Amino acid sequence: MMFLLAFVLMTSLNVLVYSQDRCTLPPESGLCLAYFEKYYYDSNFRTCKMFVYGGCDGNDNRFDTEDACLAACAGSK
């Protein structure tokens, strides 16, 4: 039982750290030339902003909606 509790706590901590790191990355449009409106978290202004994603590459600071961006990154520095 203690193992299960430790596993759950470590997994939760890992997700929290990943979210914070993800939210500090700059927006990256990627190398392709498609036009997808996505959102990234701007850690300087602590808000989500729209950017154009080309469809490939880029990084993990990319969300389909502003709400998804805020849910993942609200409270990140």
C-alpha positions as CSV (number, residue, x, y, z in Angstrom):
1,M,0.0,0.0,0.0
2,M,2.8,2.4,0.8
3,F,4.4,1.6,-2.6
4,L,1.1,2.6,-4.3
5,L,0.9,5.9,-2.4
6,A,4.6,6.7,-3.2
7,F,4.0,5.9,-6.8
8,V,0.9,8.2,-7.0
9,L,2.8,11.0,-5.3
10,M,5.8,10.8,-7.5
11,T,3.7,10.7,-10.6
12,S,1.7,13.7,-9.5
13,L,4.9,15.6,-8.8
14,N,6.3,14.7,-12.2
15,V,3.2,16.0,-14.0
16,L,3.4,19.2,-12.0
17,V,7.1,19.8,-12.9
18,Y,6.5,18.9,-16.5
19,S,3.6,21.4,-16.7
20,Q,5.7,24.2,-15.3
21,D,8.6,23.5,-17.6
22,R,6.2,23.2,-20.6
23,C,4.6,26.5,-19.8
24,T,7.9,28.4,-19.8
25,L,8.9,27.4,-23.4
26,P,8.7,30.1,-26.1
27,P,6.1,29.6,-28.9
28,E,7.5,27.7,-31.8
29,S,5.7,27.7,-35.2
30,G,7.6,24.7,-36.4
31,L,9.1,24.1,-39.9
32,C,5.9,23.3,-41.9
33,L,3.8,25.9,-43.6
34,A,0.2,25.0,-42.5
35,Y,-1.9,27.6,-40.7
36,F,-3.3,26.3,-37.3
37,E,-4.3,28.8,-34.7
38,K,-3.0,27.5,-31.4
39,Y,-2.3,29.0,-28.0
40,Y,0.9,29.2,-25.9
41,Y,1.4,30.3,-22.3
42,D,3.4,33.6,-22.0
43,S,5.1,33.2,-18.6
44,N,6.1,36.9,-18.6
45,F,2.5,38.1,-18.8
46,R,1.0,35.0,-17.1
47,T,-1.6,34.6,-19.9
48,C,-2.2,32.5,-23.0
49,K,-1.8,34.1,-26.4
50,M,-2.7,32.9,-29.9
51,F,0.1,32.0,-32.4
52,V,0.2,30.3,-35.8
53,Y,1.5,26.7,-35.7
54,G,2.8,25.3,-39.0
55,G,1.8,21.7,-38.3
56,C,5.0,20.0,-37.4
57,D,7.9,20.2,-34.9
58,G,7.5,23.0,-32.4
59,N,7.4,22.3,-28.7
60,D,5.0,21.3,-25.9
61,N,3.9,24.9,-25.1
62,R,1.1,24.5,-27.7
63,F,-2.6,24.1,-26.9
64,D,-5.7,23.8,-29.1
65,T,-7.7,26.2,-27.0
66,E,-7.1,29.1,-24.7
67,D,-9.0,27.3,-21.9
68,A,-6.7,24.2,-22.3
69,C,-3.7,26.5,-22.1
70,L,-5.0,28.2,-18.9
71,A,-5.9,24.9,-17.3
72,A,-2.4,23.5,-17.9
73,C,-0.4,26.6,-17.1
74,A,-2.4,28.9,-14.7
75,G,-0.2,29.6,-11.8
76,S,3.1,28.9,-13.6
77,K,5.9,31.4,-13.4
